[in-house]
Amino acid sequence: MRSESGASVPARPARVAPCEGPVRTCIGCGARAQQADLRRLRMVAGRVVVDAARSGGRGAWLHPAEACLERAARRRAFGRAFRASGVSIDPSALRDLLTGSARKD
């Protein structure tokens, strides 16, 4: 393909295929990822729990990784995500639910 000045112009890149499935943002690292790669959290009676059933209502998405959990807690991202003040979390309980292990490795 040539421009008006005669210089060679690269062809447009092929259109990128859209991602399969919904894309969500991790409240810990801020990275966008496929919904299947993240875990949904929600508040039940003032506690943050993993919402495996995706039962609706306000939720937040988090990678099932220790680093993302720690960063979200340090940044106080849970309160902003749930639009609630004074959200208390138990990092060890959430770690166990997210990663399947209570150990901090």
N, C-alpha and C positions, 0 to 999 in steps of 0.2 A: 504494500500500500504506500502511496506517495502523497506528500502534502502539496499545497499550492506552490511552495518554493522548490519542490523537486526532491526534498530530503526524504529519506525512508522513515516511515512512522510505523512503530510496531502495531500489530493488530490488537484489538481489544481482547483482554483475557476472557476466557469462557466464563459464563455466569456460574457462580458457586451454588451448588445445590443447597437448599435450605436444610437445616438440621432436622433430624427425625425426633419428634416429640418436643414438649415444652422445655424452655430454657429458664433457669432460675438463678438468682444471685446468692452466693454464700454470705451470711452475715459476719463470718469470721474473717475470711481473706478477701472478700469482695469480688472473687472470680465468678464469671458466669459459667454454668455447667448444665448438662442435661439433668432433668428432674430425677432420672433414675440413679444418678451418681450422688445425689444429696439426700439428706434425711430431713423430713418436715418436723418442726417443733410447734407446739402450741401451749397455751396456758390453761391449766385446769385447777380451779380453786386456788389461784395465786402461785402455783408451782409450774415450772417449765417441764414438759414431758415430751417424749418422742411420740408423734402422731402417726403410727404405722398404718392406721385405717384411713388416714386422710379424711377425717370426718367433717371438714369444713370449718368455717370461721377464720379469724385472723391467724395466720401462721408465719413462720420464719423457716428458712432453709439453711442447712449447715452441712459441710462435708463431714463424713464420719472419721475425722482425724483429730488427734490430740491438739495439734498446732492451731487449727481453726477454732476449736472450743476455747482454748486459752486466750486466743486473740479476741474472740467475741466477748468473753467475760471481762478482759482487761479494758476493752473499749466501751463497755457497758452497752453493747449492741442489742441485748435482749430487750431492754426497756424501750428503746426506739422502735424496734421491730414490732413489738406488741402494743405500742402506744400506751404504755402504762408506766407509772412512776413506782419506784421502789421494788422492782422485780428482783426477787431473790432466787438464786440458782444454787444447786448443790453440784459443783463440778465433778465430784467423784461419782455421784449417781448418774449424771448425764454421760460421763465418760463410759461408764459401764453399759448404758443403753445404746450409745452411739457406736462404740467400737466392739462391744461384746466382752470387754475385759476391764476390770477395775484397776488393773496395774497401770502405773504411769511409766511407760517405757519411752 
